Amino acid sequence: MPVKIRLARHGRKKAAYYHIVVADSRSPRDGRFIERIGSYNPITNPATVELDFDKALTWLTNGAQPTDSTKTILSEKGVLMKKHLLEGVKKGAFDDAEAERRFNSWKQEKEAKQLAKVEKLASENDSDLVKRLKAEAKVKDARAAEIAKKNAAAVAAESAQPEEEVAAEVIEAAEESTEDVATDVAETPVQEA
């Protein structure tokens, strides 16, 4: 019975998350499994991985074969590194204390890289937000300047005409409209009963 460490898909469409499971290679992807050893959520940035380190190491040393995607996850979490170091101890290349020291130094470097990536993403988000706010403020200022220019032109046009001319124009317009109404009434035929 070949045993695989693989991902089982869960979640809805376009919002998938995965369980990291140990299963018989002949069982369906999301079907029966022997043991669940973790979860993987690729939607978050960086991806969230929860893994039972000891169970994963035990299954690997017992001969379980990881798929390509789980091999990457196990490598990121250090399970494959720990397995490699334990094999070196078995061969007599170094002792347990040296293996533990090497693993801890590798783990610290990995955590430092992960922390740097998170900080870089946060700073990029902040700088992007500042750029968008500046662009929005620029557009707002341009619109306000246009409106002020139109209002100033309207005020200047109104102040250029004397009030008497405006009053005369209003009276003329009123007289014309009354004349138009009078001619319309005179031109309409009267129906006889």
C-alpha positions in Angstrom: 0.0 0.0 0.0 1.9 3.1 -1.2 1.2 6.0 1.2 1.2 9.6 0.0 1.3 12.9 1.7 -1.0 15.2 -0.4 -3.5 18.0 -0.4 -7.3 17.5 -0.1 -9.2 20.4 -1.5 -12.0 22.1 0.5 -13.8 25.4 0.4 -16.0 27.0 -2.3 -15.3 27.9 -5.9 -12.4 30.5 -6.2 -11.8 30.3 -2.4 -10.1 27.0 -1.9 -8.1 25.9 1.1 -6.5 22.5 1.5 -6.0 19.9 4.2 -2.6 18.2 4.3 -3.4 14.5 4.6 -1.7 11.1 4.6 -3.6 8.8 2.4 -3.4 5.7 0.3 -2.4 6.7 -3.2 -5.4 4.8 -4.7 -8.1 6.7 -2.7 -9.7 9.8 -4.3 -8.2 13.2 -3.8 -10.9 14.5 -1.4 -11.9 11.0 -0.2 -10.7 8.7 2.5 -7.4 9.4 4.3 -5.4 7.9 7.0 -4.5 11.0 9.0 -4.8 14.8 8.7 -1.5 16.5 9.5 -2.1 20.1 8.7 -3.8 22.7 6.5 -2.8 25.1 3.7 -4.5 28.3 2.7 -3.0 29.8 -0.5 -5.4 32.8 -0.6 -3.6 34.8 2.2 -0.4 36.6 1.3 1.9 35.0 2.3 0.2 31.6 2.3 -0.9 30.3 5.7 0.4 26.8 6.6 -0.4 24.9 9.8 1.5 21.7 10.1 2.0 19.1 12.8 5.8 18.9 12.4 6.3 15.7 14.4 3.6 13.7 12.6 4.9 14.8 9.2 8.5 13.8 10.1 7.3 10.5 11.4 5.4 9.7 8.2 8.3 10.7 6.0 10.7 8.5 8.0 8.3 5.6 7.7 8.3 6.0 3.9 5.4 8.1 2.9 6.0 10.0 -0.4 5.0 13.6 -0.7 3.4 15.0 -3.8 5.2 17.9 -5.5 3.0 20.6 -3.8 3.3 19.0 -0.4 7.0 18.5 -0.9 7.3 22.3 -1.4 5.3 22.9 1.8 7.3 20.4 3.8 10.5 22.0 2.6 9.3 25.5 3.6 8.4 24.3 7.1 11.8 22.4 7.5 10.5 18.9 7.7 12.7 17.7 4.8 15.7 19.5 6.3 15.2 17.8 9.6 14.8 14.4 7.9 18.0 15.1 6.0 19.9 15.9 9.2 18.5 12.8 11.0 19.8 10.7 8.1 23.2 12.3 8.6 23.1 11.4 12.3 22.3 7.7 11.4 25.2 7.6 9.0 27.5 9.0 11.7 28.5 12.2 9.9 27.7 14.3 13.0 25.9 13.9 16.3 22.4 14.9 17.5 23.6 18.2 19.1 25.2 19.3 15.8 22.1 18.3 13.8 19.9 20.3 16.2 22.3 23.3 16.0 22.2 23.3 12.2 18.4 22.9 12.1 18.0 25.9 14.5 20.3 28.1 12.5 18.5 27.2 9.3 15.1 27.8 11.0 16.2 31.3 12.2 17.3 32.3 8.7 14.0 31.1 7.3 12.0 33.0 9.8 14.0 36.2 9.1 13.3 35.8 5.4 9.6 35.3 6.1 9.5 38.4 8.4 11.3 40.5 5.7 8.7 39.4 3.1 5.8 40.4 5.4 7.4 43.7 6.1 8.1 44.3 2.4 4.4 43.6 1.5 3.2 45.9 4.3 5.5 48.8 3.1 4.4 48.3 -0.5 0.7 48.4 0.5 1.4 51.6 2.5 3.3 53.3 -0.3 0.6 52.3 -2.8 -2.1 53.8 -0.6 -0.1 57.0 -0.2 0.3 57.3 -4.0 -3.4 56.7 -4.6 -4.3 59.3 -2.0 -2.0 61.9 -3.6 -3.4 61.2 -7.1 -6.9 61.5 -5.7 -6.1 64.8 -4.0 -4.6 66.1 -7.3 -7.7 65.3 -9.2 -9.9 66.9 -6.5 -7.8 70.1 -6.6 -8.0 70.3 -10.4 -11.8 69.9 -10.2 -12.0 72.6 -7.5 -9.9 75.0 -9.6 -12.1 74.4 -12.7 -15.3 75.1 -10.7 -13.7 78.2 -9.2 -12.7 79.4 -12.7 -16.3 78.9 -14.0 -17.8 80.7 -11.0 -15.4 83.6 -11.4 -16.2 84.0 -15.1 -20.0 83.9 -14.3 -19.6 86.6 -11.6 -17.4 88.7 -13.9 -20.0 88.5 -16.7 -22.8 89.5 -14.4 -21.0 92.4 -13.0 -20.0 93.7 -16.5 -23.7 94.3 -17.4 -25.3 97.3 -15.6 -28.4 96.5 -13.7 -30.5 98.9 -15.9 -29.6 96.9 -19.1 -30.6 93.7 -17.4 -33.9 95.2 -16.3 -34.6 96.5 -19.8 -33.9 93.0 -21.2 -36.2 91.4 -18.8 -39.0 93.8 -19.7 -38.5 93.3 -23.4 -38.6 89.5 -23.0 -41.8 89.8 -21.0 -43.5 92.1 -23.7 -42.5 89.7 -26.5 -44.0 86.7 -24.7 -47.3 88.6 -24.1 -47.4 89.6 -27.8 -46.8 86.0 -28.9 -49.6 84.8 -26.6 -51.9 87.4 -28.0 -51.2 86.5 -31.7 -51.6 82.8 -30.9 -55.0 83.4 -29.4 -56.1 85.6 -32.4 -55.0 83.0 -34.9 -56.8 80.0 -33.4 -60.1 79.4 -35.2 -63.3 79.5 -33.2 -65.6 76.5 -33.5 -69.3 77.3 -34.0 -71.8 75.2 -32.3 
